Amino acid sequence: MTLHQEDNGSAPRPARYAAYRPIKPGSAGLLGMDSETWHRHASGWSVWTRFATLPFLYLALWSHAWLGWPAALGLLALVAVWLWINPRLFPPPRRFDTWHARATFGERVWLNRLVVPIPAGDNRRAMALSLVTGVGFFLGVWGALSTNLPALVAGTVLTYAGKMAFLAVMAKLYDRMRDAHPVYRSWSVVPDNDNRTRTAKRRRTGS
């Protein structure tokens, strides 16, 4: 940690960027997500099935034109329940060095940026892409509500493009921040199975 000396001769104060400030492993929560839930969410099944939910959300909104609002709100409730269950449903992946796992951990790092600061450039890119994604999402919502197909398609494309770019930034952010805190580094470490290692050695040596 870098220290700055105050001009008035008072005690030195920590620099703004303090990589080893204490954090709790599950402090970067999202919808009540703790550390175990984040590891489950790093599964490719969780990431990509959640990614594919957007058209179903728009379809639920559009259905008010066919089924009426009570049924549409019921379908929206089902989508909301699925979005809550999704990060908790699948088991953690066997590997945490995949692109989608690193993107998931990077998003968690970004959400925790008030505790452990991140590079300003990464934060600006993430904020800009979040804005793009949000604009696309609300354009799609408006298209679904007004049954305007061009607006719905444009909103869907913009949302997915912004989200994919955001995830790419998150994967790179995690790569940069992996060693900024011991907890971050531990997220992508898969514990070695000593019994499996011994078994593999005996097979190679024939013992």
Steps between C-alpha positions, in 0.01 A plus 500: 500500500640837399497778760476871437646753744269786585642847432419616852731240653222275629515122485514345152173392349437200271498557126162496328579166341542249781511152355490314830214669679307234697186360343259225581493218243130551432483876539436570132145378512244510222145392578630339818777311324769369734836344413354156429234646274759698304702182446188323378424794273845459343371182339457523125149358538407783733663777294365401161148393604464830685637677192231331290216616728459847348275394207271318744472814712408704194257229388330511840457878463375468141246238606282769658374566146381138466424382852430818696698653784417247776649216296793716384584594859486134595748416225723787614491360852617162366790668319593689817497178703720333239748788511522464878533121491747488211821596687412248772386211283814362338804352675830691492711430190801274515717777356501868591738621229241500220389825338151494651629418850756783485229736372277401792777558753589827328144621544525413868826695522333797330209494743755498784689801361405727791687264733792403277552772234543397138683677214310813400506412130335162563235665712424760229467229235277292725277797579472597133415146392249467784334815365492356148352176632242690703395714205461190286304322772251782546466542124410132482255538789334790321485297179336209684250723680405684181522182286752681280709222346783718353552666839495163672759354263721809520481498879585130516801539272626805689454329836686187396779696332547719806486204737754297304739796491442553873581135576819528293605799712412307816716203398797730440429682826517177696825408328643835613356491851560133580802581716360820652351310792549146637126433473495595132790268430328212680186516284669339199707248696374143478612301807729213414362158582785316672332161465446553128861614461634191674276274290622664178864456607448130579342451157793669326759300692306178499530468879 
